Amino acid sequence: MEKGLIKCTIENLSFSLKWKNFLNTELVNIKQLNKIDENNTIKKSSKSILR
């Protein structure tokens, strides 16, 4: 009975760790995308000013 509980807990921990890593990488991707968007907007606005 206890062994089953421990195994279950370990599986849950590894799952939540994987999930945490996944979320962290997703957050980084989103931040990078936002940076790219900002850069593009800045470039576009500076081009329109130059024209």
PDBQT receptor file of N, H, CA, C and O in Angstrom, charges set to zero:
ATOM      1  N   MET A   1       0.831  -1.208   0.000  1.00  0.00    +0.000 N 
ATOM      2  CA  MET A   1       0.000   0.000   0.000  1.00  0.00    +0.000 C 
ATOM      3  C   MET A   1       0.868   1.261   0.000  1.00  0.00    +0.000 C 
ATOM      4  O   MET A   1       0.675   2.151  -0.828  1.00  0.00    +0.000 OA
ATOM      5  N   GLU A   2       1.826   1.333   0.933  1.00  0.00    +0.000 N 
ATOM      6  H   GLU A   2       1.982   0.610   1.606  1.00  0.00    +0.000 HD
ATOM      7  CA  GLU A   2       2.670   2.523   1.007  1.00  0.00    +0.000 C 
ATOM      8  C   GLU A   2       3.549   2.667  -0.224  1.00  0.00    +0.000 C 
ATOM      9  O   GLU A   2       3.774   3.777  -0.706  1.00  0.00    +0.000 OA
ATOM     10  N   LYS A   3       4.049   1.537  -0.734  1.00  0.00    +0.000 N 
ATOM     11  H   LYS A   3       3.866   0.636  -0.342  1.00  0.00    +0.000 HD
ATOM     12  CA  LYS A   3       4.905   1.605  -1.928  1.00  0.00    +0.000 C 
ATOM     13  C   LYS A   3       4.139   2.219  -3.095  1.00  0.00    +0.000 C 
ATOM     14  O   LYS A   3       4.677   3.030  -3.849  1.00  0.00    +0.000 OA
ATOM     15  N   GLY A   4       2.893   1.825  -3.232  1.00  0.00    +0.000 N 
ATOM     16  H   GLY A   4       2.456   1.166  -2.620  1.00  0.00    +0.000 HD
ATOM     17  CA  GLY A   4       2.061   2.383  -4.300  1.00  0.00    +0.000 C 
ATOM     18  C   GLY A   4       1.912   3.895  -4.155  1.00  0.00    +0.000 C 
ATOM     19  O   GLY A   4       1.971   4.635  -5.136  1.00  0.00    +0.000 OA
ATOM     20  N   LEU A   5       1.718   4.336  -2.917  1.00  0.00    +0.000 N 
ATOM     21  H   LEU A   5       1.670   3.734  -2.120  1.00  0.00    +0.000 HD
ATOM     22  CA  LEU A   5       1.582   5.771  -2.639  1.00  0.00    +0.000 C 
ATOM     23  C   LEU A   5       2.846   6.517  -3.025  1.00  0.00    +0.000 C 
ATOM     24  O   LEU A   5       2.789   7.562  -3.673  1.00  0.00    +0.000 OA
ATOM     25  N   ILE A   6       3.991   5.975  -2.623  1.00  0.00    +0.000 N 
ATOM     26  H   ILE A   6       4.038   5.126  -2.096  1.00  0.00    +0.000 HD
ATOM     27  CA  ILE A   6       5.274   6.622  -2.916  1.00  0.00    +0.000 C 
ATOM     28  C   ILE A   6       5.486   6.698  -4.425  1.00  0.00    +0.000 C 
ATOM     29  O   ILE A   6       5.885   7.734  -4.957  1.00  0.00    +0.000 OA
ATOM     30  N   LYS A   7       5.215   5.585  -5.106  1.00  0.00    +0.000 N 
ATOM     31  H   LYS A   7       4.891   4.743  -4.674  1.00  0.00    +0.000 HD
ATOM     32  CA  LYS A   7       5.370   5.571  -6.561  1.00  0.00    +0.000 C 
ATOM     33  C   LYS A   7       4.482   6.643  -7.189  1.00  0.00    +0.000 C 
ATOM     34  O   LYS A   7       4.905   7.360  -8.096  1.00  0.00    +0.000 OA
ATOM     35  N   CYS A   8       3.266   6.742  -6.704  1.00  0.00    +0.000 N 
ATOM     36  H   CYS A   8       2.923   6.160  -5.967  1.00  0.00    +0.000 HD
ATOM     37  CA  CYS A   8       2.317   7.722  -7.219  1.00  0.00    +0.000 C 
ATOM     38  C   CYS A   8       2.857   9.139  -7.020  1.00  0.00    +0.000 C 
ATOM     39  O   CYS A   8       2.802   9.966  -7.930  1.00  0.00    +0.000 OA
ATOM     40  N   THR A   9       3.369   9.405  -5.843  1.00  0.00    +0.000 N 
ATOM     41  H   THR A   9       3.414   8.734  -5.104  1.00  0.00    +0.000 HD
ATOM     42  CA  THR A   9       3.898  10.735  -5.538  1.00  0.00    +0.000 C 
ATOM     43  C   THR A   9       5.062  11.071  -6.449  1.00  0.00    +0.000 C 
ATOM     44  O   THR A   9       5.152  12.181  -6.974  1.00  0.00    +0.000 OA
ATOM     45  N   ILE A  10       5.965  10.095  -6.637  1.00  0.00    +0.000 N 
ATOM     46  H   ILE A  10       5.892   9.193  -6.211  1.00  0.00    +0.000 HD
ATOM     47  CA  ILE A  10       7.128  10.320  -7.500  1.00  0.00    +0.000 C 
ATOM     48  C   ILE A  10       6.666  10.617  -8.921  1.00  0.00    +0.000 C 
ATOM     49  O   ILE A  10       7.190  11.527  -9.563  1.00  0.00    +0.000 OA
ATOM     50  N   GLU A  11       5.697   9.863  -9.418  1.00  0.00    +0.000 N 
ATOM     51  H   GLU A  11       5.271   9.124  -8.896  1.00  0.00    +0.000 HD
ATOM     52  CA  GLU A  11       5.182  10.100 -10.770  1.00  0.00    +0.000 C 
ATOM     53  C   GLU A  11       4.581  11.495 -10.868  1.00  0.00    +0.000 C 
ATOM     54  O   GLU A  11       4.795  12.198 -11.855  1.00  0.00    +0.000 OA
ATOM     55  N   ASN A  12       3.830  11.894  -9.850  1.00  0.00    +0.000 N 
ATOM     56  H   ASN A  12       3.656  11.322  -9.048  1.00  0.00    +0.000 HD
ATOM     57  CA  ASN A  12       3.230  13.232  -9.849  1.00  0.00    +0.000 C 
ATOM     58  C   ASN A  12       4.303  14.308  -9.857  1.00  0.00    +0.000 C 
ATOM     59  O   ASN A  12       4.185  15.312 -10.559  1.00  0.00    +0.000 OA
ATOM     60  N   LEU A  13       5.356  14.091  -9.067  1.00  0.00    +0.000 N 
ATOM     61  H   LEU A  13       5.453  13.275  -8.497  1.00  0.00    +0.000 HD
ATOM     62  CA  LEU A  13       6.441  15.070  -9.008  1.00  0.00    +0.000 C 
ATOM     63  C   LEU A  13       7.110  15.212 -10.359  1.00  0.00    +0.000 C 
ATOM     64  O   LEU A  13       7.324  16.326 -10.836  1.00  0.00    +0.000 OA
ATOM     65  N   SER A  14       7.442  14.089 -10.979  1.00  0.00    +0.000 N 
ATOM     66  H   SER A  14       7.268  13.183 -10.591  1.00  0.00    +0.000 HD
ATOM     67  CA  SER A  14       8.127  14.171 -12.274  1.00  0.00    +0.000 C 
ATOM     68  C   SER A  14       7.208  14.805 -13.305  1.00  0.00    +0.000 C 
ATOM     69  O   SER A  14       7.668  15.537 -14.182  1.00  0.00    +0.000 OA
ATOM     70  N   PHE A  15       5.916  14.530 -13.207  1.00  0.00    +0.000 N 
ATOM     71  H   PHE A  15       5.542  13.935 -12.495  1.00  0.00    +0.000 HD
ATOM     72  CA  PHE A  15       4.968  15.136 -14.138  1.00  0.00    +0.000 C 
ATOM     73  C   PHE A  15       4.930  16.646 -13.947  1.00  0.00    +0.000 C 
ATOM     74  O   PHE A  15       4.981  17.403 -14.917  1.00  0.00    +0.000 OA
ATOM     75  N   SER A  16       4.840  17.082 -12.684  1.00  0.00    +0.000 N 
ATOM     76  H   SER A  16       4.799  16.467 -11.897  1.00  0.00    +0.000 HD
ATOM     77  CA  SER A  16       4.749  18.525 -12.441  1.00  0.00    +0.000 C 
ATOM     78  C   SER A  16       6.049  19.217 -12.819  1.00  0.00    +0.000 C 
ATOM     79  O   SER A  16       6.033  20.372 -13.244  1.00  0.00    +0.000 OA
ATOM     80  N   LEU A  17       7.175  18.525 -12.669  1.00  0.00    +0.000 N 
ATOM     81  H   LEU A  17       7.188  17.586 -12.324  1.00  0.00    +0.000 HD
ATOM     82  CA  LEU A  17       8.449  19.112 -13.086  1.00  0.00    +0.000 C 
ATOM     83  C   LEU A  17       8.472  19.298 -14.597  1.00  0.00    +0.000 C 
ATOM     84  O   LEU A  17       8.881  20.346 -15.097  1.00  0.00    +0.000 OA
ATOM     85  N   LYS A  18       8.030  18.270 -15.320  1.00  0.00    +0.000 N 
ATOM     86  H   LYS A  18       7.698  17.419 -14.913  1.00  0.00    +0.000 HD
ATOM     87  CA  LYS A  18       7.975  18.373 -16.784  1.00  0.00    +0.000 C 
ATOM     88  C   LYS A  18       7.065  19.527 -17.181  1.00  0.00    +0.000 C 
ATOM     89  O   LYS A  18       7.388  20.308 -18.076  1.00  0.00    +0.000 OA
ATOM     90  N   TRP A  19       5.932  19.624 -16.510  1.00  0.00    +0.000 N 
ATOM     91  H   TRP A  19       5.669  18.990 -15.783  1.00  0.00    +0.000 HD
ATOM     92  CA  TRP A  19       4.949  20.670 -16.797  1.00  0.00    +0.000 C 
ATOM     93  C   TRP A  19       5.563  22.036 -16.534  1.00  0.00    +0.000 C 
ATOM     94  O   TRP A  19       5.391  22.970 -17.318  1.00  0.00    +0.000 OA
ATOM     95  N   LYS A  20       6.292  22.144 -15.406  1.00  0.00    +0.000 N 
ATOM     96  H   LYS A  20       6.431  21.386 -14.769  1.00  0.00    +0.000 HD
ATOM     97  CA  LYS A  20       6.935  23.407 -15.042  1.00  0.00    +0.000 C 
ATOM     98  C   LYS A  20       7.953  23.795 -16.115  1.00  0.00    +0.000 C 
ATOM     99  O   LYS A  20       7.994  24.947 -16.548  1.00  0.00    +0.000 OA
ATOM    100  N   ASN A  21       8.773  22.833 -16.543  1.00  0.00    +0.000 N 
ATOM    101  H   ASN A  21       8.739  21.897 -16.192  1.00  0.00    +0.000 HD
ATOM    102  CA  ASN A  21       9.762  23.102 -17.586  1.00  0.00    +0.000 C 
ATOM    103  C   ASN A  21       9.083  23.550 -18.862  1.00  0.00    +0.000 C 
ATOM    104  O   ASN A  21       9.530  24.488 -19.523  1.00  0.00    +0.000 OA
ATOM    105  N   PHE A  22       7.988  22.866 -19.205  1.00  0.00    +0.000 N 
ATOM    106  H   PHE A  22       7.625  22.104 -18.668  1.00  0.00    +0.000 HD
ATOM    107  CA  PHE A  22       7.246  23.206 -20.409  1.00  0.00    +0.000 C 
ATOM    108  C   PHE A  22       6.729  24.640 -20.328  1.00  0.00    +0.000 C 
ATOM    109  O   PHE A  22       6.861  25.415 -21.275  1.00  0.00    +0.000 OA
ATOM    110  N   LEU A  23       6.141  24.979 -19.188  1.00  0.00    +0.000 N 
ATOM    111  H   LEU A  23       6.033  24.349 -18.419  1.00  0.00    +0.000 HD
ATOM    112  CA  LEU A  23       5.611  26.337 -19.015  1.00  0.00    +0.000 C 
ATOM    113  C   LEU A  23       6.723  27.367 -19.098  1.00  0.00    +0.000 C 
ATOM    114  O   LEU A  23       6.563  28.420 -19.716  1.00  0.00    +0.000 OA
ATOM    115  N   ASN A  24       7.863  27.055 -18.467  1.00  0.00    +0.000 N 
ATOM    116  H   ASN A  24       7.994  26.200 -17.965  1.00  0.00    +0.000 HD
ATOM    117  CA  ASN A  24       8.975  28.004 -18.492  1.00  0.00    +0.000 C 
ATOM    118  C   ASN A  24       9.445  28.241 -19.923  1.00  0.00    +0.000 C 
ATOM    119  O   ASN A  24       9.671  29.386 -20.314  1.00  0.00    +0.000 OA
ATOM    120  N   THR A  25       9.593  27.176 -20.708  1.00  0.00    +0.000 N 
ATOM    121  H   THR A  25       9.409  26.246 -20.389  1.00  0.00    +0.000 HD
ATOM    122  CA  THR A  25      10.044  27.359 -22.084  1.00  0.00    +0.000 C 
ATOM    123  C   THR A  25       8.994  28.121 -22.880  1.00  0.00    +0.000 C 
ATOM    124  O   THR A  25       9.333  28.961 -23.713  1.00  0.00    +0.000 OA
ATOM    125  N   GLU A  26       7.731  27.833 -22.630  1.00  0.00    +0.000 N 
ATOM    126  H   GLU A  26       7.456  27.151 -21.953  1.00  0.00    +0.000 HD
ATOM    127  CA  GLU A  26       6.667  28.559 -23.329  1.00  0.00    +0.000 C 
ATOM    128  C   GLU A  26       6.726  30.045 -22.990  1.00  0.00    +0.000 C 
ATOM    129  O   GLU A  26       6.589  30.896 -23.869  1.00  0.00    +0.000 OA
ATOM    130  N   LEU A  27       6.933  30.350 -21.705  1.00  0.00    +0.000 N 
ATOM    131  H   LEU A  27       7.044  29.659 -20.991  1.00  0.00    +0.000 HD
ATOM    132  CA  LEU A  27       7.022  31.752 -21.287  1.00  0.00    +0.000 C 
ATOM    133  C   LEU A  27       8.173  32.450 -21.984  1.00  0.00    +0.000 C 
ATOM    134  O   LEU A  27       8.039  33.588 -22.435  1.00  0.00    +0.000 OA
ATOM    135  N   VAL A  28       9.303  31.766 -22.070  1.00  0.00    +0.000 N 
ATOM    136  H   VAL A  28       9.411  30.842 -21.703  1.00  0.00    +0.000 HD
ATOM    137  CA  VAL A  28      10.469  32.343 -22.745  1.00  0.00    +0.000 C 
ATOM    138  C   VAL A  28      10.132  32.601 -24.208  1.00  0.00    +0.000 C 
ATOM    139  O   VAL A  28      10.447  33.663 -24.745  1.00  0.00    +0.000 OA
ATOM    140  N   ASN A  29       9.488  31.625 -24.852  1.00  0.00    +0.000 N 
ATOM    141  H   ASN A  29       9.231  30.762 -24.416  1.00  0.00    +0.000 HD
ATOM    142  CA  ASN A  29       9.101  31.792 -26.255  1.00  0.00    +0.000 C 
ATOM    143  C   ASN A  29       8.184  32.997 -26.424  1.00  0.00    +0.000 C 
ATOM    144  O   ASN A  29       8.351  33.792 -27.349  1.00  0.00    +0.000 OA
ATOM    145  N   ILE A  30       7.225  33.124 -25.532  1.00  0.00    +0.000 N 
ATOM    146  H   ILE A  30       7.089  32.478 -24.780  1.00  0.00    +0.000 HD
ATOM    147  CA  ILE A  30       6.284  34.238 -25.622  1.00  0.00    +0.000 C 
ATOM    148  C   ILE A  30       7.021  35.563 -25.453  1.00  0.00    +0.000 C 
ATOM    149  O   ILE A  30       6.758  36.520 -26.181  1.00  0.00    +0.000 OA
ATOM    150  N   LYS A  31       7.946  35.617 -24.489  1.00  0.00    +0.000 N 
ATOM    151  H   LYS A  31       8.159  34.839 -23.897  1.00  0.00    +0.000 HD
ATOM    152  CA  LYS A  31       8.717  36.846 -24.277  1.00  0.00    +0.000 C 
ATOM    153  C   LYS A  31       9.517  37.188 -25.523  1.00  0.00    +0.000 C 
ATOM    154  O   LYS A  31       9.576  38.348 -25.930  1.00  0.00    +0.000 OA
ATOM    155  N   GLN A  32      10.139  36.171 -26.134  1.00  0.00    +0.000 N 
ATOM    156  H   GLN A  32      10.092  35.229 -25.804  1.00  0.00    +0.000 HD
ATOM    157  CA  GLN A  32      10.932  36.411 -27.338  1.00  0.00    +0.000 C 
ATOM    158  C   GLN A  32      10.036  36.908 -28.468  1.00  0.00    +0.000 C 
ATOM    159  O   GLN A  32      10.402  37.830 -29.197  1.00  0.00    +0.000 OA
ATOM    160  N   LEU A  33       8.879  36.304 -28.609  1.00  0.00    +0.000 N 
ATOM    161  H   LEU A  33       8.582  35.555 -28.016  1.00  0.00    +0.000 HD
ATOM    162  CA  LEU A  33       7.941  36.740 -29.648  1.00  0.00    +0.000 C 
ATOM    163  C   LEU A  33       7.544  38.189 -29.418  1.00  0.00    +0.000 C 
ATOM    164  O   LEU A  33       7.472  38.975 -30.363  1.00  0.00    +0.000 OA
ATOM    165  N   ASN A  34       7.286  38.546 -28.163  1.00  0.00    +0.000 N 
ATOM    166  H   ASN A  34       7.345  37.908 -27.395  1.00  0.00    +0.000 HD
ATOM    167  CA  ASN A  34       6.922  39.935 -27.850  1.00  0.00    +0.000 C 
ATOM    168  C   ASN A  34       8.049  40.878 -28.223  1.00  0.00    +0.000 C 
ATOM    169  O   ASN A  34       7.807  41.958 -28.762  1.00  0.00    +0.000 OA
ATOM    170  N   LYS A  35       9.286  40.473 -27.939  1.00  0.00    +0.000 N 
ATOM    171  H   LYS A  35       9.483  39.596 -27.501  1.00  0.00    +0.000 HD
ATOM    172  CA  LYS A  35      10.434  41.311 -28.288  1.00  0.00    +0.000 C 
ATOM    173  C   LYS A  35      10.487  41.516 -29.794  1.00  0.00    +0.000 C 
ATOM    174  O   LYS A  35      10.701  42.630 -30.271  1.00  0.00    +0.000 OA
ATOM    175  N   ILE A  36      10.288  40.421 -30.547  1.00  0.00    +0.000 N 
ATOM    176  H   ILE A  36      10.114  39.516 -30.159  1.00  0.00    +0.000 HD
ATOM    177  CA  ILE A  36      10.318  40.511 -32.012  1.00  0.00    +0.000 C 
ATOM    178  C   ILE A  36       9.219  41.464 -32.478  1.00  0.00    +0.000 C 
ATOM    179  O   ILE A  36       9.452  42.310 -33.342  1.00  0.00    +0.000 OA
ATOM    180  N   ASP A  37       8.026  41.327 -31.909  1.00  0.00    +0.000 N 
ATOM    181  H   ASP A  37       7.837  40.640 -31.208  1.00  0.00    +0.000 HD
ATOM    182  CA  ASP A  37       6.918  42.217 -32.258  1.00  0.00    +0.000 C 
ATOM    183  C   ASP A  37       7.286  43.668 -31.989  1.00  0.00    +0.000 C 
ATOM    184  O   ASP A  37       7.052  44.543 -32.822  1.00  0.00    +0.000 OA
ATOM    185  N   GLU A  38       7.863  43.913 -30.817  1.00  0.00    +0.000 N 
ATOM    186  H   GLU A  38       8.053  43.201 -30.141  1.00  0.00    +0.000 HD
ATOM    187  CA  GLU A  38       8.251  45.282 -30.467  1.00  0.00    +0.000 C 
ATOM    188  C   GLU A  38       9.253  45.819 -31.484  1.00  0.00    +0.000 C 
ATOM    189  O   GLU A  38       9.129  46.951 -31.952  1.00  0.00    +0.000 OA
ATOM    190  N   ASN A  39      10.245  44.997 -31.822  1.00  0.00    +0.000 N 
ATOM    191  H   ASN A  39      10.346  44.078 -31.442  1.00  0.00    +0.000 HD
ATOM    192  CA  ASN A  39      11.265  45.422 -32.782  1.00  0.00    +0.000 C 
ATOM    193  C   ASN A  39      10.638  45.749 -34.127  1.00  0.00    +0.000 C 
ATOM    194  O   ASN A  39      10.963  46.765 -34.741  1.00  0.00    +0.000 OA
ATOM    195  N   ASN A  40       9.743  44.888 -34.580  1.00  0.00    +0.000 N 
ATOM    196  H   ASN A  40       9.479  44.063 -34.081  1.00  0.00    +0.000 HD
ATOM    197  CA  ASN A  40       9.074  45.121 -35.860  1.00  0.00    +0.000 C 
ATOM    198  C   ASN A  40       8.259  46.408 -35.827  1.00  0.00    +0.000 C 
ATOM    199  O   ASN A  40       8.272  47.186 -36.780  1.00  0.00    +0.000 OA
ATOM    200  N   THR A  41       7.559  46.622 -34.737  1.00  0.00    +0.000 N 
ATOM    201  H   THR A  41       7.549  45.990 -33.962  1.00  0.00    +0.000 HD
ATOM    202  CA  THR A  41       6.740  47.830 -34.631  1.00  0.00    +0.000 C 
ATOM    203  C   THR A  41       7.627  49.057 -34.639  1.00  0.00    +0.000 C 
ATOM    204  O   THR A  41       7.315  50.055 -35.289  1.00  0.00    +0.000 OA
ATOM    205  N   ILE A  42       8.732  48.983 -33.917  1.00  0.00    +0.000 N 
ATOM    206  H   ILE A  42       8.986  48.173 -33.389  1.00  0.00    +0.000 HD
ATOM    207  CA  ILE A  42       9.662  50.115 -33.874  1.00  0.00    +0.000 C 
ATOM    208  C   ILE A  42      10.204  50.384 -35.283  1.00  0.00    +0.000 C 
ATOM    209  O   ILE A  42      10.252  51.530 -35.730  1.00  0.00    +0.000 OA
ATOM    210  N   LYS A  43      10.608  49.320 -35.971  1.00  0.00    +0.000 N 
ATOM    211  H   LYS A  43      10.569  48.389 -35.608  1.00  0.00    +0.000 HD
ATOM    212  CA  LYS A  43      11.135  49.481 -37.337  1.00  0.00    +0.000 C 
ATOM    213  C   LYS A  43      10.076  50.100 -38.242  1.00  0.00    +0.000 C 
ATOM    214  O   LYS A  43      10.357  51.036 -38.990  1.00  0.00    +0.000 OA
ATOM    215  N   LYS A  44       8.872  49.577 -38.170  1.00  0.00    +0.000 N 
ATOM    216  H   LYS A  44       8.643  48.816 -37.563  1.00  0.00    +0.000 HD
ATOM    217  CA  LYS A  44       7.792  50.089 -39.019  1.00  0.00    +0.000 C 
ATOM    218  C   LYS A  44       7.534  51.559 -38.739  1.00  0.00    +0.000 C 
ATOM    219  O   LYS A  44       7.407  52.362 -39.664  1.00  0.00    +0.000 OA
ATOM    220  N   SER A  45       7.458  51.912 -37.457  1.00  0.00    +0.000 N 
ATOM    221  H   SER A  45       7.562  51.260 -36.706  1.00  0.00    +0.000 HD
ATOM    222  CA  SER A  45       7.153  53.307 -37.118  1.00  0.00    +0.000 C 
ATOM    223  C   SER A  45       8.298  54.223 -37.531  1.00  0.00    +0.000 C 
ATOM    224  O   SER A  45       8.067  55.350 -37.969  1.00  0.00    +0.000 OA
ATOM    225  N   SER A  46       9.532  53.743 -37.394  1.00  0.00    +0.000 N 
ATOM    226  H   SER A  46       9.720  52.828 -37.039  1.00  0.00    +0.000 HD
ATOM    227  CA  SER A  46      10.662  54.591 -37.797  1.00  0.00    +0.000 C 
ATOM    228  C   SER A  46      10.693  54.758 -39.314  1.00  0.00    +0.000 C 
ATOM    229  O   SER A  46      11.072  55.814 -39.821  1.00  0.00    +0.000 OA
ATOM    230  N   LYS A  47      10.293  53.708 -40.036  1.00  0.00    +0.000 N 
ATOM    231  H   LYS A  47       9.985  52.850 -39.624  1.00  0.00    +0.000 HD
ATOM    232  CA  LYS A  47      10.229  53.812 -41.506  1.00  0.00    +0.000 C 
ATOM    233  C   LYS A  47       9.192  54.840 -41.912  1.00  0.00    +0.000 C 
ATOM    234  O   LYS A  47       9.430  55.662 -42.798  1.00  0.00    +0.000 OA
ATOM    235  N   SER A  48       8.038  54.791 -41.260  1.00  0.00    +0.000 N 
ATOM    236  H   SER A  48       7.845  54.124 -40.541  1.00  0.00    +0.000 HD
ATOM    237  CA  SER A  48       6.980  55.735 -41.628  1.00  0.00    +0.000 C 
ATOM    238  C   SER A  48       7.390  57.165 -41.282  1.00  0.00    +0.000 C 
ATOM    239  O   SER A  48       6.982  58.110 -41.958  1.00  0.00    +0.000 OA
ATOM    240  N   ILE A  49       8.188  57.323 -40.240  1.00  0.00    +0.000 N 
ATOM    241  H   ILE A  49       8.519  56.556 -39.691  1.00  0.00    +0.000 HD
ATOM    242  CA  ILE A  49       8.680  58.663 -39.882  1.00  0.00    +0.000 C 
ATOM    243  C   ILE A  49       9.677  59.129 -40.949  1.00  0.00    +0.000 C 
ATOM    244  O   ILE A  49       9.663  60.288 -41.364  1.00  0.00    +0.000 OA
ATOM    245  N   LEU A  50      10.542  58.207 -41.385  1.00  0.00    +0.000 N 
ATOM    246  H   LEU A  50      10.554  57.266 -41.048  1.00  0.00    +0.000 HD
ATOM    247  CA  LEU A  50      11.564  58.555 -42.372  1.00  0.00    +0.000 C 
ATOM    248  C   LEU A  50      10.929  58.965 -43.701  1.00  0.00    +0.000 C 
ATOM    249  O   LEU A  50      11.429  59.858 -44.384  1.00  0.00    +0.000 OA
ATOM    250  N   ARG A  51       9.828  58.311 -44.062  1.00  0.00    +0.000 N 
ATOM    251  H   ARG A  51       9.421  57.585 -43.507  1.00  0.00    +0.000 HD
ATOM    252  CA  ARG A  51       9.142  58.659 -45.303  1.00  0.00    +0.000 C 
ATOM    253  C   ARG A  51       8.563  60.040 -45.140  1.00  0.00    +0.000 C 
ATOM    254  O   ARG A  51       7.932  60.557 -46.062  1.00  0.00    +0.000 OA
TER     255      ARG A  51
